[in-house]
Amino acid sequence: MIEDRYTPFGYLNNPYHYCKGSYHTQENGCIRSSERYVGLGWSYPWGSNSAKSQINLVIGVNINNNTYMNRIDFSVLCSSYHTENVISFDFSIDSLNVRAIYFLIEKDEIGCVLELENQGNCDINFDMFLSIEGRGEISAVEEESIKADRYYHSLGLKGESPFSSNDHMLNWKIPITLSSMEKRELYVPLLRSESLEALSALKESVRCNYGEILKERYREDEFYLKAPILVGDWAIYWKNSWHYDWETTRMCVMPPQGIFKDRWPTWTIQWPRSVLAEGTLDMMRLSYADKDLAQECITSLLKYTIAPNIPCIFMDGSPNMIAKDGGICGTSPAWCLPFYNIYLMYLRCLDREWLMDIYPYLANYLNWWLKERTTPDGWIVYKCTWESGEDGNPRLDPDQTGDNVISNCVYPVELQASMAISSLIMERFAQELSMLQDVRYWNKIYEEYKEKTQRLWDSGENRFRDWDIKENRWSWKDVNYGGVNPFLYEPLHLIPFMFRLATEEQVDKFKERWSYSLYDREPFNFWPSWTYTICESANHQDNRRVVSEIVYKIIDRVYRENDRRALGEGLEPLPGEAREYWPENIENWRAAEVYGWGATTLTLLIRQIMGFLESEDTKNNEFIIAPQLPEDLLIPGKIYGLENLHYRGYNFTISYQVEDEKDERLLLYLKFKEPVKICIDGIFYNNELELHIINGGRYRVIVSD
């Protein structure tokens, strides 16, 4: 029997896909699994539709006068191998095992290796069905091909013709006999071309070296030799969806193309473009597994841009975020905390050579905002709500547009706070690089915007608030934005609680009147960008317990959905990948799939539940362990671990065994692959340790050779 592992849905990476000029000019398509049948193929996005049309190579079996074609026909259908390079579809019918292995051969050829096995004692006879399924907008069904987008599609089967067809499908049938315990392999490619003549030529020259290409695809998945993995008693759908988060993150790395001379990050694969906010958030996550690739992508993002403010651009350099006055925009220092993400990456590796490479671009970015987005008295403002990341937010734009110029509306809290934090980070970077003049410069900027942030504290409300420029008062309206009044609840207004911009008195008063639990609501726990900001604000103060419970509910719901084995009747996001956002009701889905920040669930698990955090001490090799297991995981005897963690050149495993749920006592297990000395609370250990700790505690770990 086939072992049930990953969901039989997902995407393959297509490095040939790109956008030029707009969302409506995608080239080459994504590679997406069929929703109804077993298989996958090219999916052609258009506008906001992630699958306007799709052409799939799907398989089926007729055995013992029973036909198995639809997904619901199979009692067990799963994927035993599921990465951006190779996806398998596995099923068993009596003694017949079938494994269909899909992988990209080249731009116009998707390979499928069929592994057939008879595990019984008798011969079996069956028909293997190979079909081209057309979905969505199909131009024509020809004798042996289906046209969608501008391509004709067919199977690379020499001398074989379809035995049946309809308005969306062509079907081939191959009779097969397998003797007892026999194994057999077939290769079937899905081909495409812009003309029938070229398609015929492709069919005559089908590759015979597909096996070597498949081996190369497997070699590309050596990523998992260094990627952190979940170990212990995590639910299987947590372990599987953690894997899908890694695959989504990997797929959001584009090859060198257009103006990008090196690999670069895209926000989502359907409409590849570079965005500072999503790019830094996703590459910070990737750096847990592959710091070199993550650093390369960050450098590309900053270096190969068209302006110092790092505009949102497609691969050809064309901008797609343009304000009504023609201003070319990028995301702000507040949205997704880009400087903070880069700072975390640096703290984990202390790569000063990389820091020296990117430092000038970071400086240019902040100086651009100081020059181009400040009022005469120095307040930082937005050009438009697209720049803020909160498209159409009435807190910033009374008309709730994306492109209206709003520079004279409000002084936003988050811009003053994020400029202060970003300048503080640049001050620390300058210290690391021994740039003393820059240290003084950035410290001056930091102090100025820390003071401006303080001026936006409302002592009557005990919270930070925007200032209405025209009315010369605290900004306020009774409006609705995504289910809340953003003048009252705004995750970005929690940024001042990071890096001690807020005083201890302000923190205490905020806790008395407000609570992080108030942010456990729609839309904040639906959108990764907001959830991440809420959580990182909590990491800078003693509010992690509440946030851990919020995060647990998000992860458990989203991971369960991402690993489901069937689709409902509505428009649901595909399982096996991380999606754009996390609504509680996914039946009326209207957003992107394989969206990088959807995999922020992985980051939240590492940082908010396992509590593996960086130390800002760059002189010693130290990190922080701050476990905050939620109540539902505090089951005596259960073990929750992370294996293959990397930090400043070391590789290690962290796990917690629950000892007592009432006192929340845990047994910490920490083991390094290298011979090291470990110090916690002044006690030294060699290579590994077991230590009784408290859930919710904070422990400083110092490592030395």
N, C-alpha and C positions, 0 to 999 in steps of 0.2 A: 504493500500500500504506500501511497505518497504521504510523506510527512507534511502536515499543515504548518506552514511558516508565515510567509508574508502575504499581504493582500494581493490578489491577481489583478490589480489596477496600477497604473502609474505612467511615467514618462521616461523616454530615453533622451539623452542629451543630443541635440543637433547643433554642432558648432558652426554649421553653414547658415543658420537662420539669423537674420538681422532686420533692422528697420532703418530707413533713410527718410528724413524730412518730416514724417508724421506717422501716426499710428496706422494709417491706411496704406502704408507702403512696405509691408513685410515681404521678405523674400525667403523662399525655401521651406518655410513651415516648421512647426514643432512635430514631435513624434509622441503620440498619445495613444493609450490603450482604448479599444472599443468598449463602449458602455454595455452593449447587448450581447456581443459574441466574444469568443476567446481569441485574442490577438491584438495587434496594434498597427498603426500606420501613420501617414502624414496628416497633420491637422493644420488647417490654414486659418489663422486668426484674421479678423478684420475689424477695425474700429475697436469697440469695447467687447466684441464677441470673441471669446477665446477659442472657439471652434466653429467658425462659419460653415466650413465644409471639412470633411474628413474621409480619407480613403485608407481602409485597413486590409491587411492580410489576416484572415481569420481561419480557424481550423475547426473540424468536427469529425465525428466518427459514426458510421452505421455498422452496428454489430448485433448479431442475433435478432435481426429485424427491428432493432430499436435505433433511432437516430438521436444523436447528441450534438446539438449545435448552439442553442442558447445557453447562456451561463447558468440559468436556473435548471437546466437538464442534468447538471453534474452534482452528485452528492458531495464530493470534495473537489474543490478547485482552488488552487493556491499558487504561490510563486516561491520556489525554493531558492531562487537567486534573483535579487532585486536591487540593481544599482543604476546609476546614470548611463552605464555602458552596456549592460546586459540585463534583460528581464526574461525570466522563464515563466511559462504557464504549465502547470502540472496537474494531471488528473489520472485516475484509475477507473477502469470499468472491468469488473471481474478480475481476470488474470492479466489484462492488458494495462501496462503503464505507458503513458504518453507524456513526454516532456518537450515543449516547443520553446526553443531558445532564440530570442530576437536580439539583434544588435545591428548597428549601423555599419555598412560596408564602406560607402562613400556617399557623396552628395545625393545621388539619384538611385541608390540601392540600399534597401533594408534586407538584411539576411535573416533567414529562419532555418535553424537546424532542428529537425524532428528526430528525437530519440524514441524509438519504439521498442518495447520489451514485453515478451510473453513469459510470465512467471509461473504458468501452469504446466501440467503434465501432458496436455494434449495440444495439437495444432489448433490455431485459431485463424479464421478468415474474416476479414472486415474490409470496409471501404473507408479510405481516408478522404475526407472532404477538405478541399482547399478553395477558399472563396475570397473574392475582392468585395468588400462591403463599402458602399458609398453612403455617406450621411450628410445631411444638410444640403447646401446648394451644389447640385451636380449638373454639369453642362450637358453631358451626353453619355449613354451607355452604348459602346460600340460592340462589334462582334467578339473581341477579345480584350477590350480595355474600357475603362471608365474615365471620363474627363472631369476634373474639378480644378478650380483655380485656373492656371494656364497649362496644366500638365495632363497628359494621358498616362494612365497607370495600368500595368498588367503584371502577370506572374511570369517568372523566367523558367517556364516549363517547355522544353523543346519537344515538338511533335505532339503536344497535348492541346486539346481544345476544350472549352467549357461544355459541359453536358446540359446545363440549364442556365437561365438568366431571368431577371425581372428588372423593374425600373430602378433598383438600387444595388443589385448584386449579380456577380458572375460566379459560377460554381464549376470547379473541376473535381473529378472523382478518380482516385487511384486505388484499384483493388490490391490487397496485400494479404499474404499468408505468412504467418510466423510459426515456426515449429517450437516445440517445448523448449523453454529457456533461451530462445533465440533473441538476439538484439539486432536492431537494424537502424541505420541513420539515413535520412533524406535531407537534401538541401533545397530549399525553395526561396527564391528572392522575390521581393516586391520591387518592381522597377517603375520608373517614370521618365518621361521626356516631353518636350514641348511639341513634338510632331510624331505622327504614327510611324513615319519612315525611320526616324532615329530610335524610336522604341523597338522596332523590329530588329535593328542592328544591335541594340543592347541585349535583346533576348538571345541572339546568336553568339554573344561573347560573354555569357555568364561565367563568373569566376570559378576556378577550381581550387583556389588557395584560400577559401573561406575559413578553413580550419586554423590557418596561421593568423588570420585577422581576428578570429574569435579569441585565440590565445593572447594576442596583444591587448584586446579589450579587458580580459581578465587581469593582465599585468597592470593595466591602468587603475585597477581597483586595489592596488597595494596601499592606497590611501588608508585602508583599515588596519594596516600594521602599526600605524601611529595615531589613529583616531581614538579618543576616549570612548569607552563603551560602558553601558550599565551592567552591573553584575549583582547577583543576589536575588532577593525576593520581590523585585519590582514586577508588576503585572506584565504579562507577555505583550499586551498591546502598548504598554509604555516602552518596552524594549524595541518593539517593531517600529513604533512611530518616532522614537529617538533616531532610528536608522533612516527613516524618511526625511527627518529634519536635516541630517547630514547630506543626504542626496539632493535635497532642494538647494542647500547652500552650495554644494559643488556645481550644480547646474547653473547657478547664477554667476559663474565665472566664465567670461567670454574669451575667445582666443584673440590674438592680435589681429586687428582689422581696422580699416578706415584710418582715422587720426591716431588711434591707439596702437603704439608700436610694441606694447607688451600686453599681457593678459590684464583684463579689467573687469570690474564688477557691474552687473546689471541688476536693476531692482526686481525684475521678473523676466521670465524667458519668452513670453509671448511678444512683448514689445521692448526689445533690449535698448536700454539707454542708461547713461550714468547719472546717478543722483548722490550727492554727498551724504545725505541723511541715511538712506538705506544702505549705501555702499559701505560706510564705516560700521554700521550696526552689524551687517552680514559678515564683513571681513574680521571684525573683532571675534565673532563666533567661530569662523573658520580657523582663526589663529590658535584655538585650543587644539586643533589637529595638525594643521600645516601652516606654521608661522611664515615660512618662506614664501609660499604662494599668496598668503594673505597680505604680506608686506608688499609684494610685487604689485598686487591689485590696488592697494592704497596709493602707492607711488604713481601708478598709471592714472588713477582717478584725479590726483592732484596735479600731475605734471602735464598730461596731454589734454588740457582743457582749453577753452577758447577765451577765457577771461579770468581775472583773479578771484571773482566770487564763485567760481566753479559752477557754472550754469548747468542745468539739466539738459543733456545733449544726447543725440543719437550718434552712432559710430562714425558718421561722415562729418560730425561737428555741427550739424544743424540743431539749433535750440528749439525746445518745444514748450518752454514756460516763459511767455512773453506778456508783460503787463500792457494795459490799455494804451499807455503812452509810448509803447515800443521798447521799454526797458527789458533787457534780457536777464532773467532771474535764475537763481539757484536757491537751495534750501538754506535756512538760517542757522546760526550757531546754536539755537535752542532745539530745533527739531531733531529728535533721536540722539542728541548730545554728541555730535561728531568728534569734538576735541577730547571729550571724556573717553570715547571708544578707542581712539588712537592712544590715549594715555594708558588705558588698561592693557592694550597690546604691548606697549613699550615696557610696562612694569613686569610683564610676564617673561620678557626675553632680554631686556637691557641691551638692545642692539644699537649702540651709539652710531655706527656707520649708517644704518638705515635712518636713524633720527636726523643725522646731518643732511641726508638726501632730501628729506621731506620738510625740514624746518623752514626753508625759504618760502615754500608754497603756503604753509600754514600761516606764516607771518603776513604774506601778501593778502591772504584771505581776510584776516582780521583787520588789517589796515584798510582794505577796501571798504569793509562795513563801517569803519570809523570815519572814512571820508565820504562815502556815498549814501549812507543810511543814517546819518545823524542830523538832528535839528540844530539850529544855530547855538542853542545852549547845551548841546552835547548829548541829548537823549537819543537812543537808538530806536528806529522805527522800521516798520515793514513798508515795502513798496506795494505789495498786494497779498491777499491771503494765500495764494499759491506758495509764496515765499515762506509763509509761516508753517506750511504743512497742514493747517486746519482750513481746508478749502471752504470758502463761504461762511466762515464763522462770524455771526453777528457781533460777537465781542470785539472784533477787529474791523468789520465792514458792515455798516448799517444796512447796505443794500444786498448783503450776502452773495456777492459775486466772487469769482476767482481772480479776475484781472483788474478790477477797479484800483486806481491809485488811492491808497489809504494812509499816506504818510502824515496827514494832518488830523488823524482821528484820535489815536490814543498813544500813550507811552506804555508799551507792554512790559509787564514784570519780567517775563522770561528772557527778553532780549537784554535787559540790563544785567540780570543775574548770569545769563550764559556768557556774556562778554566778560564779566568779572571772572567766572570760572575758567573760561578759555584763556584769558590773560594770565591767570595764576598757573595754569598748566604750561603755557609758553614760558613763563618765568622759570619754572622747574626744568623745562627742556633746556633753556639757556644755561642754567646752572650745570646740567649734565654735560653740556658742550663747552663749558668754561667761557661763555660769552658774557662777560661781566657788564658791558654796556647795555646789552639787551636785557639782562636781569633787571637793571634799574628801570629801563623803559617799560617793560611789561608789568613791573610792580606798580608803577605810577598809574597805568591803565586799570590794573586790578583795583587799586584803592579808590579810584574815581567811580568805577561802576559798582563796587561794593557799597559805596556811599549812596549812589543813586538807587540801588536796590533797597537800601534801608529807608529811603524817603517814600517808598511805595508800600510801607507797612501801615496798615490801618489799625491803630491801637483800639479803636472802638469795636471793630469786628474781629480783632486778633488774627488777622491773616494779611497776606500780600495781595494787592489789588492794582489793576490798571488805572491810569489817570486819563480822564477825558480832557483832551486838549482844548476843544471848543468851549465846553461848559466850565472848564477850570474846576473840576471836582472829581471825586471818585466815580469811575465809570460804572453805570448801572442801567439795565433795562430788563423788563420782565419778558423774556423770550425763550424759545425752545430751540435747542441744537442737538439733534440726535437723541432726544429724550431727557435732556437736562438743561438747566439754565447755565450757560458758560460764564456768566458774570458772577455766579455763586460757586460753581464747582469747575475747576480748571486744572487738570494735571500739571500743566506747564508752570503753574503758580507754586508748585512744590519744589521747583529747582532751587530757590534760595535756601532750602534746608540742606543743601549739599555744601560740602567744603566750609561749613561754619559761616556762611554768609549771614545767616540769621543768628541772633544772639541766643544764649541759653534761655533767657527769659521769654523771648519770642517763641522758641520751640515749646516751652512748657505751656504757654498761654494758648498756642495753637492746639496742642493736645487736649487741653481742657475743653475747648469750645468745638473743635473739629476732630476728625479722626480719619486715619487712612481707610478704615472700614467704610466710610462714606463713599469711597471711590470704587467700591466693589459693586459696580452697577453698569448697566448699559449707558453709554457706549464705551466706557473706559476699559472694561474687562473684555471687550470685543476686539479692540484694536491694539496690536503689538506695540506700536509707537508710544501710546499713552501708558500701557501697562508697564513697559520697560522704564519709563521715566518715574512712575509712581514707585516702582520697586527700588530703583537706584537711589532715589531720595530717601527711602526708608533705610537703605543700607548705611547711610551716613548718620543715622541716629538709632535710638533703641525702639524701633517700631517694626521689627522683622517678624514677630510672631503673627500679627494681623496679616501682614503681606504674604507670609508663607501659606496661610489658609486660603487667601485669595488666589494665589498662584496654583496651589494644589487643585482647586476646583477647575481652573482654566485648563491645566495640563490634563487632568483626568478626562474631562469632557472632550477636549480637542483630540487627544491621543486615541481615545475610543473611536471617535468618528473617522480619524485618518487611517485606522486599521480595519474598518468594517469590510465585509466580504461581499456585499451586495449594494446596489443602488435602489433608492426608492422611486416612486413615480414622478416626483417633482424634479426641478432643476437643481440637483445637488452637486457640490464640488466633488471631483474625483478623489477617491482614497489613494493612499500610496504616495502622497506629496503634501507639502505644507502650502496652505492657501493664504490669500491676501488678508483675511481677517477671520474672527472666530465667533460669529453670531450663534446664539443658542438654537435658533431655528434655521436649518440649512436647506429647507425644502424649496425656498424661493431664492436660490443663490444667483447673484448678479455681480460677480467680481472675478479677479484673476486667479489662476492656478499656478503652482510652482512660483510663488512670490517669496522672495528671500526673507523678509521680516516675519513671515508666517512661522518660520522655524525658530523664532525667539523663544518658543517653549523650551527648547534645549538649553538656551542661555539661562532662563529662569530656573530650571531644575538645578543647574550647576551652582548658581549664585544664591538663590533664595531658599532652596530646600537642603542641598548638600552643604551650602555655605563655604564653598572654596573661593576665597577672595585674595586679592593681591595686597601686598604690603607696599607702602609708599617709601619705605626705607630701601634705597638703592645701594647702600654700602654693604649690607649683609644679605645673604640669601635666605630670605624669610617670607613666609606667607601666612595667611590667616585661615583657621578652620573655625567656622561659626555655624554648626548644624542647627537647622530649624525644621525638624520633621513635623509635618502637620499631624493633627490628632488621629486621622484615619490610618496613618502609618505606624503609630506607636503601639505595635502589637508585640508583646514579649517574645523573644527568640528570633524575630525577623531581622534579616540583614539587608542593608541597602548600601551598595558600593558603586564607585567609579574607578575603572581600571584604565591605565594608559594615560594618566594625566602628565602634562609637561609644564615645567616651570624653571626658567633660568638654567636650562641645560640638564635638569634632572627629570627622571621618569619614575612615576610611583602610582600606587593604588591607595585610595581612601575608602574605608567602609565603616558603617556604624551598625552595631547589633543592639537592638532594643532590649534593655535589661528590666526596666520597671516603668510601666506606663504612667503611674501616678506621680512618682518623683521625677519622671522623664530622664532616668539615668540611661546612658548609652555606653557601650564598649567601643572605643575608637580603635580601629586597626589601620596602621599606616606602614606601608612597605615600599622601599625604594629598590629599583633594579641595580643601581650603582652602589658600591661600598661607600657609605656616608655615615656621619654622626648627626643625630637628630637631638635637638634640645627643645623641651617644652617645660615651662615652669621651673627652669633651672636644673632639670634632670636630663642627663644625656643617655641616649640609646644608640645602638649600632644597627643601621640598616632598616630595622623594623621595630614596631612597638605595639603594645596593647595597653590602653589607658582608659580608665573610667572617667567619663566626662558627663556634663549635663546638657541636655537638649536646650538650645537657646544660649549656651555659653559662647565665649569668644576666646580662642586659643592661638597664641603666637608660636609658630613653628620656625625654628632656625636650623638651617642645614649647612653642614660644612664637610669638606672632603676628608 
